């Protein structure tokens, strides 16, 4: 369990010494471990930061060990509270960015050539197909509205497969994921299994696609997305949309892997990667032991984090252990 906290060997040794009753003082721990007192104090500071120790009621100016499970629960509770606060701020930012975009795009002189109206869903889909075919670096998308129709999923699969085959990064954030049907969940599983990344967010989102950070598609009317879209190429308008996406992405979470298809069990190489990461290996070090490239190890770890519903390597280790993957 302690390996999921990323402890160094000395930090773990200090923690185990503090598990005694009564807990020894720092100087006594230093004597037992034949370590410098300053090093022991640094370890205590790190353990205190992680919530694995707290001030002792029995030893003046001393510390005592905290159950790792309780520490983890407190850490996750704090992360949840911060997530709620960030989602509130994002909801306010969403509304302001959309208002600014629509007002600027509708009538500011000199911007007409950089804002194009696309009328109707067929026109929009043709433009999506074209821009996806031209993308070379990254596609960012907000996908609100719950389950997607068969034509939407077919078009998304076609474009996403072409993008991934050219090593173009795909990141998408969806809302109302609780209403996803089997077909939509299967597409998410396919996307994340092939190198794309997908997260869910409870905050209402404006529909949006940004290609290579330079061209964006947003609805003509956010209340009626079937009316068409605006293609925006003005850097002053696209930049805040990219910022909005990054802010939303950082607070969004991968879908609960329990809702994805049952074949989501890791293979042998994926299990080995999880064990190495849990033991403190970097992606580069793990890649060497697994005889794969650094890029492949990094992609494998990103996919595993998506499947586990984890926002960090630490959380991935915890959830992998709970699911019996380690």
Residue pairs with C-beta under 8 A, 6 or more apart in sequence:
1 68
1 69
1 321
2 12
2 15
2 68
3 278
3 279
3 280
3 317
4 72
4 278
4 314
4 317
4 318
4 321
5 50
5 52
5 68
5 71
5 314
6 280
6 314
7 15
7 46
7 47
7 50
8 43
8 280
10 33
10 35
10 39
10 43
11 43
11 46
11 47
13 33
14 29
14 33
14 40
14 43
14 44
14 47
15 47
15 52
15 53
15 65
16 65
17 23
17 24
17 29
17 32
17 33
18 24
18 29
18 47
18 53
18 63
18 64
18 65
19 65
22 56
22 58
22 59
23 56
23 58
23 59
23 62
23 63
23 64
23 65
24 32
24 59
24 62
25 59
25 61
25 62
26 37
26 40
26 41
26 44
26 62
26 63
27 37
29 35
29 40
30 36
30 37
30 39
30 40
33 40
44 53
44 63
47 53
47 63
48 54
48 63
50 71
50 75
51 66
51 71
51 74
51 75
52 65
52 66
52 68
52 71
53 63
53 64
53 65
53 66
54 63
54 64
54 66
55 62
55 63
55 64
56 62
56 63
56 64
57 64
58 64
72 318
76 315
83 251
83 253
86 247
86 250
86 251
87 201
87 202
87 203
87 251
90 201
90 203
90 244
90 247
90 248
90 251
91 203
91 204
93 244
93 247
94 203
94 204
94 205
94 206
94 244
94 248
97 206
97 240
97 241
97 244
98 206
98 218
98 222
100 237
100 240
101 218
101 230
101 232
101 237
101 240
101 241
104 111
104 234
104 236
104 237
105 111
105 115
105 230
105 232
105 234
105 237
111 234
111 237
114 232
114 233
114 234
114 237
115 230
115 231
115 232
115 233
115 234
115 237
116 230
116 231
117 220
117 228
117 229
117 230
117 231
118 124
118 127
118 217
118 220
118 228
118 229
118 230
118 231
119 220
119 227
119 228
120 226
120 227
120 228
121 226
121 228
123 228
124 217
124 228
124 229
125 155
127 217
127 229
127 231
128 155
128 159
128 209
128 217
129 155
129 159
131 209
131 211
131 215
131 217
132 139
132 159
132 162
132 163
132 211
133 159
133 162
134 211
135 163
135 168
135 211
135 212
136 166
136 168
136 212
137 168
137 169
137 212
137 213
138 168
138 169
138 170
138 171
138 212
138 213
139 163
139 168
139 169
139 170
139 171
139 209
139 210
139 211
139 212
140 171
140 172
140 208
140 209
140 210
140 213
140 242
140 245
141 170
141 171
141 172
141 173
141 208
141 209
141 210
142 172
142 173
142 174
142 175
142 205
142 206
142 207
142 208
142 209
142 245
142 248
143 172
143 173
143 174
143 175
143 205
143 207
144 174
144 175
144 176
144 204
144 205
144 206
144 207
145 175
145 176
145 207
145 225
146 175
146 176
146 177
146 179
146 180
146 184
147 179
147 180
147 181
147 183
147 184
148 156
148 183
148 184
148 187
150 183
153 183
153 184
153 187
156 187
157 187
157 190
160 170
160 191
160 194
160 196
161 194
163 170
164 170
164 194
164 195
164 196
169 196
169 197
170 191
170 195
170 196
170 197
171 196
171 197
171 198
171 199
171 245
171 249
172 191
172 196
172 197
172 198
172 199
173 198
173 199
173 200
173 201
173 205
173 245
173 248
173 249
173 252
174 180
174 188
174 198
174 199
174 200
174 201
175 200
175 201
175 202
175 203
175 204
175 205
177 200
177 255
180 188
180 255
180 259
185 255
185 259
185 260
185 261
186 261
188 198
188 255
188 260
189 260
189 261
189 264
191 197
191 198
192 198
192 254
192 303
192 306
192 307
193 303
195 299
195 302
195 303
197 302
197 306
198 254
198 255
198 306
199 249
199 252
199 253
199 254
199 255
199 306
200 252
200 253
200 254
200 255
201 248
201 251
201 252
201 253
203 248
205 248
206 218
206 219
206 222
207 218
207 219
207 222
207 225
208 216
208 217
208 218
208 241
208 245
209 216
209 217
210 216
210 238
210 241
210 242
210 245
213 238
213 242
214 233
214 235
214 238
215 231
215 232
215 233
215 238
216 231
216 232
216 233
216 237
216 238
216 241
217 229
217 230
217 231
217 232
218 229
218 230
218 232
218 241
219 225
219 227
219 228
219 229
219 230
220 227
220 228
220 229
220 230
221 227
232 238
232 241
253 309
253 311
254 305
254 306
254 307
254 308
254 309
254 310
254 311
255 306
255 309
256 309
257 264
257 307
257 308
257 309
260 307
264 307
265 325
266 274
266 304
266 307
266 325
269 290
269 292
269 300
270 300
270 304
271 325
271 326
272 289
272 290
273 286
273 290
273 297
273 300
273 301
273 304
274 304
274 316
274 317
274 320
274 325
274 326
275 326
276 285
276 286
276 289
276 290
277 283
277 286
277 301
277 313
277 316
277 317
278 317
278 320
278 321
278 326
281 289
283 294
283 297
283 298
283 301
284 294
284 297
286 297
287 293
287 294
287 296
287 297
287 298
290 297
292 300
301 313
301 316
304 316
304 320
305 311
305 312
305 313
305 316
308 315
308 316
308 319
308 320
308 323
309 319
310 316
310 318
310 319
317 326
320 326
